[in-house]
Amino acid sequence: MTCGQDRGQGRGQDRGLERRPVCGQERAQDGAHDRRPVRGRFAPSPTGLLHLGNAFTALVAWLHARQAGGAFVLRMEDIDAARSRPSYAEQILADLRWLGIDWDEGPDVGGPFGPYRQSQRGNRYEAALARLQADGWLYPCYCSRAELSAIASAPHGLASEGPAYPGRCRRLNEAERARRAARKTPALRFALPEDGGVSFVDGIAGIQTFPPGAGGDFIVKRADGVVAYQLAVVVDDADMAITDVVRGWDLLDSTPRQLYLYQALGLRAPRFAHVPLLVNPDGTRLAKRDALLTLAGMRAAGVAPETVVGWLAHLAGWMEEPEPVRPAELMGRLHLQKLPRGEVRLPAELLRRLRAGSA
């Protein structure tokens, strides 16, 4: 299928039926000619404390919006009720303010597009599911919990899921579905089009192209009733009129799934930019449980917020030396295309200073 076909063409209950693919060229043009006022966001999960990597993403997202004279939204992605904690949510607010980052809309200050906590937005997700179901984009999946154990509701890229779902439940007939439904409540999966890949222009990573079926059909609602991150984030960003999604590099490969959802729901997709991940000197990922690298831990140790921002600015290439600075003083220095790609290793010197309390 080609760009320009009717948006509704190819819908209906899935039996391997063709659907309109997301057209990469069309998406690139959408972003290039988007003249809406910039609305950026930072959407942390209150499942732990913010660490340096989270702070770096928040800083880049904030600068991107503020440099453009735009609005900045804070949203709590607490859809994973089993792991989310109100105490973490409160600490996140305090740590961001301590760092020097403010927001125009959020769970504590309200705004015209609230609520700003995913746990309070269930009716919006159900409405989106109903539309996808009616248009034939979803099918029930009866695979066991063990088979689906790699799939969680918290934000992550596809690399953490392992092999793509093989589609074993996609073409069950009605009798087979009825038999399985009598034994198990199904999850709901989004049926990817079988032809047509996805291409889009990322503000940092550049042109990204994914082949047809990349990542496999994906869950939008788990068997236990929890709505998956991929759907929730699309509904939230569309409802809140977000124009620019600036987030971590580990979510880059989940963007095609979200573009398919935007297309299926008839929504306008935002521009995307995926910020490099800060990792330990040995290349391992930062952990929220490592108190040394959390904002709360550094704050308790007496590290000044200007010192933290100075190190982040240095790692981003905005300053030759890690000198103390406030976020507002970095206005004009952010150029997304000049940021490093992929990963940035924390200097061993920074960790040594943090341990010594002299950062």
PyMOL commands that set and color helices and strands:
alter all, ss='L'
color gray80, all
select helices_A, chain A and resi 24-32+52-67+86-99+118-120+122-134+158-161+174-181+229-239+249-264+291-293+295-300+305-316+327-330+336-338+348-356
alter helices_A, ss='H'
color red, helices_A
select strands_A, chain A and resi 39-42+71-74+138-141+187-190+198-202+206-210+218-221+244-248+271-275+277-279+343-345
alter strands_A, ss='S'
color yellow, strands_A
deselect
rebuild
show_as cartoon
